[in-house]
Amino acid sequence: MTADSTDEELRTAFSELNLPAEPELPFDWGLWKTETLRRVPSHRPVPPWNVGWAAAALALVVVLVVALPLARRLETLGRSSPRLVWAGGSLTDLTMLSPSVGWAIPQYQGLVLTTHAGLGHFKPVSQFPVAGSGTFVTSILNARDAFIAFAPSSPETDVVIVAGTNDGGRRWFQVRLRTPVQNRRRSGMSVAAPTMVWRSPTHGYVLVFENGRTMRRDAWLYETRDGGRHWHRINTPRDIRGIGLSAGHQLLALLPGVQLEVSADNGRHWRNVPLPAVGGIRAASILWGPWFFRGQATGILVARVGTGGVVMTTKDGGAVWTAGHIFHNLPSSVVLFALNDQRWWVYAQSVSSTEAERAQFWETPDGGIQWRQLSVRPFETLLQRGTATAATLDFVSPELGYMNWMAGSHAILFRTNDGGLSWQRLPSFSHRPASQKRP
């Protein structure tokens, strides 16, 4: 038997065997991956020591160069957004319309700022609408409408600029009022409060003074009925010092001393209004006012009678005044704020060493019938300086209020959360990101 025949016989015999078919063995890829990845080598290679130090140094560089500046940037863009506070007291004007809505103009920074989230969240909405140096007053009517009367400081000017906005300060328009001083000695113009009053966002008045070299200053009263786009001059009492508005079409003109004149025909005719005597003593001057609730005939003023001060009120637009509470030895610098026809605050401060009392602070909850004296201790440090005075007093609710003090060119702001019983001095910041604090 040869080898070939032997192999052939074996193949034939194997093929004749009755063997079962081979089973199919499926392959599970998912199980294979799980079992394979789970098998981790027990010994990993250790990198050289210098590689670890290099990685740590690189991580430190990334933190210093990238992460910290990015965190500061996110801080200024996020919850710590730019805030308005008072760098060097450089706050020219602050008006809070409610606990959340307000306007502010920081002095020397050329900005107009607004907030809709409270005092700590002011943001710039535009540049100050008038360029150059000068004096100005603001009139904030609501969250959208505001006006500024600006008199350039140049002694050669005879123009006063009125700027207005109707969209919350984003866009401003300007109107130039050319005054009669152009036809006479060019002495420049000045604007000093109270000089701008408004019946509505469309109907208002601005009082412009000549900045003359004598005690007597000529003044001119202008009226607009289209929101400040066009102005015309109306008849003005001679030597007028201030202007007020009451309900209807009555205008009040404040003259030197204790003189008041009232016009019921929009300035065409004026008549003198006497103030009542108190205890046989006639008023010597008007310390504050007259001020009227918008759209009402009710008004308030504070008059000097003897060494005291008397609150006087009117219910008919200023034609007749009634004497009320007497503040004995009332200092002569008076600031009054009326939240409504019932809740009023009066702060008075001495302007000379001859006055008997340095400061008084009063509050009434019932329209001047009863008065409660408040403490002036929170302002004791400023009072001791002798050069700081309370410029504005403003309440946005019966509890929340602000008092803005001027010390030279600096402004200092206080806030109360309990109706004036206690005051907290607000910290001094500037309008810059919180991460860029003053040294």
Buried (B, 14 or more C-beta within 10 A) or exposed (E): EEEEEEEEEEEEEEEEEEEEEEEEEEEEEEEEEEEEEEEEEEEEEEEEEEEEEEEEEEEEEEEEEEEEEEEBEEBBEEEEBBBBBBBEBBBBBBBBBEEBBBBBBBBEBBBBBBBEEEBEBBBBBBEBBBEEEBBBBBBBBEBEBBBBBBBBEBEEBBBBBBBBBBEBBEEBEEBEBEBEBEEEEEBBBBBBBBBBBBBEBBBBBBBBBBBBEEEEBBBBBBBBBEBBEEBEBBEBBEBBBBBBBBBEBBBBBBBEEBBBBBBBEEBEEBEEBEBBEBEEEEBEEBBBBBBBBEEEBBBBBBBBBBBBBBBBBBEBBBBEBEBBBBBEBBBBBBBBBBBEBEBBBBBBBBEEEEBEBBBBBBBBBEBBEEBEEBEBEBBEEBBEEEEBBBBBBBBBEBEBBBBBBBBEEBBBBBBBEEBBEBBEBBEBBBBBBBEEEEE
